[in-house]
């Protein structure tokens, strides 16, 4: 993997998590505060060293 980007959004479309580091993990918090359980949208973009691109979007469920 040459480049990686993930964004996670709340139900109003606000970005609650954004990272370009593949080894970083989302802890379910936004601005240091725990988010409520619910469904959050995500968008992932990966660019490989050979130039191939991978895009994925969907929903994840945050459970406490």
Rosetta blueprint (number, residue, H / E / L):
1 X L
2 X L
3 X E
4 X E
5 X E
6 X E
7 X E
8 X E
9 X E
10 X L
11 X L
12 X L
13 X L
14 X L
15 X E
16 X E
17 X E
18 X E
19 X E
20 X L
21 X L
22 X L
23 X L
24 X L
25 X L
26 X L
27 X L
28 X L
29 X E
30 X E
31 X L
32 X L
33 X E
34 X E
35 X L
36 X L
37 X L
38 X E
39 X E
40 X E
41 X E
42 X E
43 X E
44 X E
45 X E
46 X E
47 X E
48 X L
49 X L
50 X L
51 X L
52 X L
53 X E
54 X E
55 X E
56 X E
57 X E
58 X E
59 X E
60 X E
61 X E
62 X E
63 X L
64 X L
